[in-house]
Amino acid sequence: MRQTYRASLNHYLRSCMRNFCIFLGLLLLPSLMHAADLRPVIKREAGKCAAAWQRHDYAGVLAYLPPRVIQQNGGPKAALKKIKITFSKAEEYGVQRIDFSPGQPTMPKTIGKWLTSLVPLTVVLHRMPVDVTQETHLLALSSDQGKHWFLVPLFQTSQTKLNAWFPEFAGKIIVPPDPEPQFAIAL
């Protein structure tokens, strides 16, 4: 009788433990799904790209552009030239320093082979006596499930241009409108 009691108690405990593990698994599943949150990685990569802009590291900035965008801009040499011209124009206008601050990226979503996320970006142009602040976005793209991220600046990028670069995004990614720049007296 003692053996039968132990066997049934053992069976009961195993059954309870199995049910407890299933319950625990269901309880922890949502938190495990958030463990793969790539937004901190995207924000870090946007920060690295912003730092390259601030250092005038043109090749570093170019490394963050998707190959398709580089090709649509005439290849690496032509794209690099456009980046340098952008900086030259800013200096001609008296801009002494440019600050870039990426915000919190949206949760990545899959479109075709790409993981995509919109990253808010604040750009401040410092030019005595006025600072100009422009809010815009970067489009973060990864074709390798988040191991490497490309960043496409969306400032003054039309929906037509984005769709020409990435036809698979047509109707799935909407270029957010850029608000008017804000001006502040720099003291």
Protein Blocks (a to p, Z undefined) as FASTA:
>chain_A
ZZmmmmmmmmmmmmmmmmmmmmmmmmmmmmmmmmmpcklmmmmmmmmmmmmmmnopaklm
mmmpcfklmmmnopjklmmmmmmmmmmmmmmnopabdcdddddddddddehjbccddddd
dddddddfbdcddddddddddfegopaccdddfehpafklmmmmmmmlgokaccdddddd
dddddZZ
